Amino acid sequence: MEATAAGRAAEARGGGAGTVRTGIAAGVLGGLAMAAWMAASAALEGAGPLAPLWPLADAFARGPGAERSAATLLLGVALHLAFSAAVGVVLAAAVPRDFGPVPAGVVCAGGALLVMAVMTTVVLPAVNPTMRAEMPAFGGAWVIAHAVYGLTVGAAAQLVRHRARLGAARALRERHA
């Protein structure tokens, strides 16, 4: 119980470990929201809900004649969620703690679009050229998915922080009661 109260107090103050935990959780949630948006968009286009996820597998399905498989798809999704968590930490740390969930979401959406631009133009051509080549087929859904990621990360991080502040205040009241 004491560790939980200490974690809430650290997050309420803006402590490092609390921000990392908050950013990881918000980033994974944002990555899932992004994937859900892409899957729904692809399904509406008639491509099937897994269509936007298969290019993630190409980071691991390399070499002549390499085939996409369930294993490479799972590795690609895991890589996507790990990167989502890492970017979530950076975005959560960049948002002022006194912002509400909506302004924080807007700030993080801008950050996510910046990350998308760098990843699309610099990283993906070198690391996963197949994914880079296939993303234009998803059109605006690709851009909107990154905005959804950022909105989710910012709002989730601020909601966790708000909850942490409430928990820390409650713990302080109970200690002095």
ROMI-250723 format. One line per 2 residues: number of its first residue (from 1); for each residue x, y, z of N, C-alpha, C, CB. Coordinates in pm, whole numbers, plus 50000, padded with zeros to 5 digits. Glycine has a CB too. Layout:
REM residues N
NUM> X,Y,Z,X,Y,Z,X,Y,Z,X,Y,Z | ... $
REM end
This chain:
REM residues 177
1> 50083,49880,50000,50000,50000,50000,50087,50125,50000,49906,50000,50121 | 50195,50121,50080,50283,50237,50089,50350,50265,49954,50389,50216,50198 $
3> 50389,50159,49882,50452,50178,49751,50355,50243,49653,50502,50044,49695 | 50230,50204,49658,50129,50262,49570,50110,50409,49603,49996,50187,49582 $
5> 50102,50442,49731,50087,50581,49772,50210,50662,49730,50065,50591,49925 | 50328,50602,49743,50450,50671,49704,50451,50696,49553,50575,50590,49746 $
7> 50406,50597,49476,50400,50613,49330,50303,50722,49290,50360,50482,49264 | 50187,50726,49358,50090,50831,49328,50146,50968,49363,49959,50807,49404 $
9> 50215,50976,49476,50273,51103,49516,50380,51149,49417,50332,51092,49657 | 50463,51054,49370,50567,51088,49272,50504,51139,49143,50658,50967,49243 $
11> 50399,51073,49096,50334,51116,48973,50267,51251,48993,50230,51010,48926 | 50206,51273,49108,50140,51401,49135,50242,51515,49134,50067,51397,49270 $
13> 50365,51488,49181,50470,51589,49180,50537,51599,49045,50574,51558,49286 | 50513,51501,48958,50580,51499,48829,50712,51425,48837,50604,51640,48780 $
15> 50721,51330,48929,50844,51253,48946,50876,51166,48826,50835,51168,49069 | 51005,51133,48809,51053,51059,48694,50991,50921,48679,51200,51044,48703 $
17> 50994,50838,48783,50941,50703,48771,50792,50705,48742,50969,50623,48900 | 50720,50798,48804,50577,50810,48779,50549,50850,48635,50514,50910,48874 $
19> 50630,50941,48581,50612,50984,48443,50643,50870,48346,50702,51104,48413 | 50745,50792,48377,50778,50679,48290,50665,50577,48289,50911,50611,48335 $
21> 50615,50541,48406,50503,50446,48414,50380,50501,48343,50469,50413,48560 | 50350,50626,48366,50235,50689,48301,50253,50691,48150,50214,50832,48355 $
23> 50372,50728,48105,50399,50734,47962,50391,50598,47895,50535,50793,47938 | 50442,50496,47961,50434,50360,47905,50290,50317,47891,50512,50260,47994 $
25> 50213,50334,47998,50071,50293,47993,49995,50373,47887,50005,50311,48131 | 50014,50504,47886,49945,50588,47788,49990,50556,47646,49969,50737,47819 $
27> 50120,50529,47628,50172,50496,47496,50116,50365,47442,50322,50488,47501 | 50109,50263,47527,50053,50135,47483,49904,50152,47451,50072,50025,47592 $
29> 49833,50225,47535,49692,50251,47507,49676,50326,47374,49628,50332,47622 | 49762,50426,47352,49759,50500,47226,49792,50411,47107,49857,50615,47231 $
31> 49890,50321,47122,49926,50228,47015,49810,50135,46981,50048,50145,47053 | 49738,50091,47083,49620,50006,47059,49509,50085,46990,49568,49947,47191 $
33> 49490,50210,47031,49388,50295,46967,49424,50320,46821,49373,50429,47042 | 49553,50342,46795,49599,50364,46659,49574,50240,46573,49749,50400,46657 $
35> 49610,50123,46625,49589,49998,46551,49440,49973,46528,49652,49879,46627 | 49358,50002,46628,49213,49984,46612,49158,50076,46503,49140,50010,46746 $
37> 49207,50201,46501,49163,50296,46398,49200,50244,46260,49225,50436,46422 | 49324,50199,46246,49370,50148,46116,49292,50023,46075,49520,50118,46121 $
39> 49266,49934,46171,49192,49811,46140,49049,49844,46097,49190,49716,46262 | 48985,49937,46168,48848,49976,46133,48846,50043,45996,48789,50071,46240 $
41> 48942,50128,45970,48948,50196,45841,48967,50096,45727,49061,50298,45841 | 49058,50001,45746,49083,49901,45642,48960,49814,45620,49203,49813,45680 $
43> 48893,49778,45729,48772,49695,45717,48664,49770,45640,48721,49654,45857 | 48650,49899,45667,48550,49979,45594,48585,49991,45446,48539,50117,45656 $
45> 48713,49986,45415,48758,49993,45275,48751,49857,45206,48901,50047,45269 | 48719,49752,45283,48709,49618,45226,48841,49543,45220,48653,49627,45090 $
47> 48944,49596,45285,49076,49533,45280,49095,49429,45390,49184,49639,45291 | 49007,49423,45486,49023,49332,45599,49094,49402,45713,49100,49207,45557 $
49> 49054,49375,45836,49108,49448,45951,49256,49426,45978,49031,49411,46073 | 49314,49316,45929,49457,49293,45952,49545,49356,45845,49484,49144,45958 $
51> 49486,49406,45738,49565,49462,45627,49668,49566,45672,49472,49523,45525 | 49634,49662,45758,49735,49759,45797,49838,49705,45895,49669,49880,45856 $
53> 49810,49589,45955,49905,49531,46049,50012,49446,45981,49832,49447,46151 | 49980,49390,45865,50076,49305,45797,50206,49377,45762,50015,49249,45672 $
55> 50203,49503,45720,50332,49569,45692,50424,49574,45814,50308,49710,45643 | 50368,49569,45936,50451,49564,46056,50535,49437,46057,50365,49573,46183 $
57> 50480,49329,46003,50550,49201,46000,50674,49207,45911,50457,49091,45952 | 50673,49297,45815,50783,49302,45718,50916,49345,45778,50747,49396,45606 $
59> 50913,49404,45896,51038,49436,45963,51111,49308,46001,51012,49524,46088 | 51037,49197,46015,51096,49070,46057,51096,48964,45947,51022,49018,46178 $
61> 51012,48982,45846,51006,48887,45734,51098,48939,45624,50858,48869,45681 | 51226,48914,45638,51325,48969,45545,51389,48861,45461,51432,49045,45622 $
63> 51451,48906,45359,51527,48816,45273,51446,48770,45153,51574,48697,45351 | 51514,48711,45057,51445,48665,44936,51344,48555,44969,51546,48616,44832 $
65> 51224,48573,44921,51120,48474,44941,51062,48470,45082,51172,48341,44908 | 51097,48565,45165,51044,48566,45302,50893,48588,45297,51112,48676,45389 $
67> 50825,48514,45382,50680,48524,45384,50633,48584,45516,50616,48386,45362 | 50521,48650,45507,50457,48701,45627,50393,48583,45699,50351,48812,45593 $
69> 50406,48581,45830,50347,48473,45908,50285,48531,46034,50454,48365,45943 | 50214,48448,46106,50156,48492,46233,50266,48534,46329,50070,48379,46295 $
71> 50379,48462,46327,50490,48495,46417,50549,48632,46384,50600,48387,46409 | 50570,48660,46255,50625,48791,46219,50523,48901,46246,50670,48793,46072 $
73> 50394,48869,46230,50291,48968,46261,50293,49001,46410,50152,48915,46220 | 50301,48899,46495,50307,48924,46640,50432,49002,46678,50302,48791,46716 $
75> 50545,48970,46617,50667,49046,46644,50651,49192,46600,50787,48982,46573 | 50591,49213,46484,50568,49349,46435,50476,49428,46527,50511,49345,46295 $
77> 50369,49364,46573,50277,49431,46665,50347,49461,46798,50150,49344,46689 | 50428,49366,46846,50502,49389,46970,50600,49505,46955,50579,49261,47012 $
79> 50669,49512,46841,50759,49624,46815,50682,49756,46810,50835,49603,46682 | 50566,49755,46745,50482,49875,46737,50441,49921,46877,50356,49847,46652 $
81> 50400,49827,46962,50357,49865,47098,50475,49910,47183,50285,49747,47165 | 50591,49848,47165,50709,49892,47240,50749,50034,47199,50826,49794,47217 $
83> 50747,50060,47069,50780,50195,47023,50673,50294,47069,50793,50199,46869 | 50547,50252,47067,50438,50337,47116,50460,50373,47262,50302,50267,47098 $
85> 50505,50276,47342,50532,50301,47484,50647,50400,47500,50564,50169,47557 | 50754,50382,47422,50869,50472,47432,50832,50615,47394,50984,50422,47343 $
87> 50759,50630,47285,50716,50764,47243,50618,50821,47345,50652,50761,47101 | 50536,50735,47403,50442,50778,47507,50513,50840,47626,50358,50661,47554 $
89> 50627,50784,47664,50705,50840,47775,50753,50981,47739,50826,50749,47809 | 50805,50997,47618,50854,51129,47575,50739,51230,47571,50922,51120,47435 $
91> 50627,51190,47511,50514,51283,47500,50456,51317,47637,50405,51223,47411 | 50443,51217,47725,50389,51243,47859,50480,51337,47937,50372,51111,47937 $
93> 50610,51322,47918,50705,51410,47987,50700,51553,47933,50846,51355,47976 | 50662,51567,47806,50663,51699,47742,50540,51783,47775,50674,51682,47594 $
95> 50434,51719,47823,50309,51792,47848,50310,51851,47989,50186,51698,47829 | 50282,51980,48001,50273,52038,48135,50166,51968,48218,50242,52189,48125 $
97> 50198,51945,48344,50109,51871,48432,49978,51942,48462,50179,51840,48559 | 49974,52072,48443,49851,52146,48473,49756,52154,48353,49884,52285,48520 $
99> 49792,52095,48240,49702,52089,48124,49590,51991,48152,49779,52049,47995 | 49475,52020,48098,49365,51924,48104,49385,51816,48000,49230,51995,48082 $
101> 49300,51712,48002,49316,51601,47907,49305,51643,47760,49213,51496,47936 | 49215,51733,47727,49198,51772,47586,49317,51853,47536,49069,51853,47568 $
103> 49360,51960,47605,49480,52031,47556,49604,51941,47552,49507,52152,47645 | 49618,51851,47650,49731,51759,47650,49722,51667,47528,49734,51677,47780 $
105> 49602,51622,47496,49583,51538,47379,49620,51610,47250,49441,51490,47371 | 49585,51736,47242,49617,51814,47121,49769,51832,47108,49547,51953,47126 $
107> 49835,51863,47219,49981,51877,47217,50046,51746,47175,50035,51922,47356 | 50000,51636,47233,50058,51505,47199,50024,51462,47057,50009,51399,47298 $
109> 49908,51502,47005,49875,51472,46865,49975,51542,46773,49730,51516,46831 | 50009,51666,46804,50111,51736,46726,50245,51664,46732,50127,51880,46776 $
111> 50283,51620,46851,50407,51544,46866,50404,51413,46790,50434,51517,47013 | 50290,51346,46792,50277,51219,46720,50287,51240,46569,50143,51151,46755 $
113> 50231,51349,46520,50241,51377,46377,50385,51410,46338,50148,51495,46338 | 50457,51475,46426,50599,51501,46402,50677,51369,46396,50657,51593,46512 $
115> 50649,51281,46492,50715,51149,46492,50681,51074,46364,50672,51067,46617 | 50554,51081,46321,50512,51014,46198,50593,51066,46079,50361,51035,46173 $
117> 50611,51196,46072,50685,51254,45960,50830,51205,45957,50683,51407,45969 | 50894,51201,46073,51032,51154,46081,51040,51005,46049,51091,51182,46221 $
119> 50949,50927,46107,50951,50783,46082,50926,50752,45934,50844,50713,46169 | 50831,50822,45874,50795,50794,45735,50904,50834,45637,50666,50865,45699 $
121> 50973,50944,45665,51072,50993,45569,51214,50946,45595,51070,51141,45568 | 51247,50915,45720,51385,50880,45753,51401,50734,45796,51437,50972,45863 $
123> 51321,50690,45893,51343,50560,45955,51288,50445,45870,51279,50557,46093 | 51160,50451,45832,51100,50339,45759,51169,50306,45626,50956,50370,45733 $
125> 51211,50403,45547,51281,50365,45424,51405,50279,45449,51320,50489,45346 | 51471,50301,45561,51592,50224,45592,51561,50092,45663,51685,50307,45678 $
127> 51463,50093,45751,51436,49978,45837,51331,49884,45779,51391,50024,45974 | 51227,49939,45720,51116,49858,45670,51060,49923,45542,51004,49844,45779 $
129> 51133,49912,45432,51089,49979,45309,50955,49928,45258,51193,49962,45202 | 50922,49802,45286,50792,49750,45243,50679,49824,45311,50781,49599,45272 $
131> 50693,49846,45442,50590,49921,45514,50579,50062,45460,50621,49924,45665 | 50692,50124,45436,50692,50260,45381,50620,50264,45247,50836,50313,45366 $
133> 50640,50163,45165,50578,50158,45033,50428,50130,45041,50646,50051,44948 | 50385,50056,45144,50243,50018,45153,50157,50121,45226,50231,49885,45224 $
135> 50216,50208,45304,50137,50302,45384,50055,50401,45300,50227,50379,45475 | 50104,50451,45186,50019,50544,45109,49885,50484,45068,50093,50590,44986 $
137> 49877,50352,45058,49750,50287,45022,49645,50310,45129,49771,50137,45000 | 49689,50337,45252,49594,50361,45361,49556,50508,45372,49653,50313,45492 $
139> 49618,50591,45291,49580,50731,45278,49573,50808,45409,49449,50740,45211 | 49466,50886,45419,49448,50972,45535,49430,50897,45665,49330,51060,45513 $
141> 49390,50772,45658,49374,50692,45780,49507,50681,45855,49319,50551,45747 | 49617,50676,45781,49751,50669,45839,49780,50794,45922,49858,50652,45728 $
143> 49745,50910,45867,49767,51036,45937,49672,51048,46057,49747,51156,45841 | 49545,51018,46034,49447,51025,46143,49483,50929,46255,49305,50994,46090 $
145> 49534,50810,46222,49573,50713,46324,49681,50770,46416,49623,50584,46258 | 49774,50845,46360,49878,50907,46443,49820,51017,46532,49990,50965,46356 $
147> 49724,51092,46479,49656,51192,46562,49577,51123,46674,49562,51280,46476 | 49510,51013,46643,49438,50936,46745,49534,50887,46852,49363,50815,46680 $
149> 49651,50839,46811,49754,50797,46906,49788,50911,47001,49881,50749,46832 | 49821,51027,46946,49861,51141,47029,49749,51187,47121,49905,51255,46943 $
151> 49628,51196,47068,49514,51237,47152,49496,51140,47268,49385,51244,47068 | 49508,51012,47239,49492,50910,47344,49603,50921,47448,49491,50770,47283 $
153> 49727,50934,47403,49840,50944,47496,49824,51065,47587,49974,50952,47419 | 49797,51181,47529,49786,51303,47610,49672,51297,47709,49768,51422,47521 $
155> 49556,51255,47664,49440,51248,47753,49461,51144,47862,49312,51217,47674 | 49512,51027,47824,49533,50920,47924,49636,50961,48028,49577,50790,47854 $
157> 49746,51022,47984,49849,51064,48078,49794,51165,48179,49969,51125,48003 | 49716,51260,48130,49663,51361,48221,49557,51302,48316,49604,51477,48142 $
159> 49479,51209,48267,49380,51144,48354,49449,51061,48463,49287,51055,48272 | 49558,50993,48428,49634,50918,48528,49694,51015,48630,49746,50834,48461 $
161> 49747,51125,48582,49805,51224,48674,49700,51283,48766,49874,51336,48596 | 49583,51311,48711,49474,51365,48793,49436,51264,48901,49350,51399,48706 $
163> 49426,51138,48862,49393,51034,48959,49503,51023,49065,49374,50898,48888 | 49629,51035,49023,49741,51029,49116,49737,51145,49215,49875,51028,49040 $
165> 49703,51264,49165,49693,51380,49255,49581,51360,49357,49667,51510,49175 | 49469,51306,49312,49359,51278,49405,49399,51174,49508,49235,51230,49328 $
167> 49469,51069,49464,49514,50965,49556,49615,51018,49656,49574,50850,49479 | 49706,51102,49609,49807,51160,49699,49741,51251,49802,49913,51238,49619 $
169> 49643,51329,49757,49572,51417,49850,49495,51335,49953,49475,51511,49774 | 49432,51226,49908,49357,51140,50000,49452,51077,50102,49281,51030,49923 $
171> 49568,51029,50056,49666,50968,50146,49717,51070,50248,49784,50912,50065 | 49737,51194,50205,49781,51299,50296,49675,51329,50401,49815,51426,50218 $
173> 49549,51335,50356,49440,51357,50453,49431,51244,50553,49306,51373,50380 | 49445,51119,50506,49435,51004,50595,49552,51001,50694,49432,50874,50515 $
175> 49669,51043,50649,49786,51045,50737,49770,51150,50848,49913,51073,50655 | 49704,51261,50817,49688,51369,50914,49556,51363,50988,49699,51502,50844 $
177> 49477,51263,50962,49348,51253,51030,49359,51181,51163,49247,51181,50942 $
REM end
